[in-house]
Amino acid sequence: MLKWLIVILVIVFVTGMFRATLSRHLRLGRLPGDVHFNFRGRAYHFPFTSTLLLSAVAMLLLWSI
């Protein structure tokens, strides 16, 4: 349980510090497989691929600890 907490805190800290730089270079949220559409004047965004990618990175970090 403590490992998960450490991994989550590290990910939140790193993404908070480098959010603008990371999103510009990694294109998170705009990858192929991320769905974005407008319906009745509202924008909907479902980042399926970005979620899978970030989950894989978190799992690798967990395994390395």
Secondary structure as GFF3:
##gff-version 3
##sequence-region A 1 65
A	DSSP	alpha_helix	2	17	.	.	.	ID=ss1
A	DSSP	alpha_helix	19	26	.	.	.	ID=ss2
A	DSSP	beta_strand	34	39	.	.	.	ID=ss3
A	DSSP	beta_strand	42	47	.	.	.	ID=ss4
A	DSSP	alpha_helix	48	64	.	.	.	ID=ss5
###
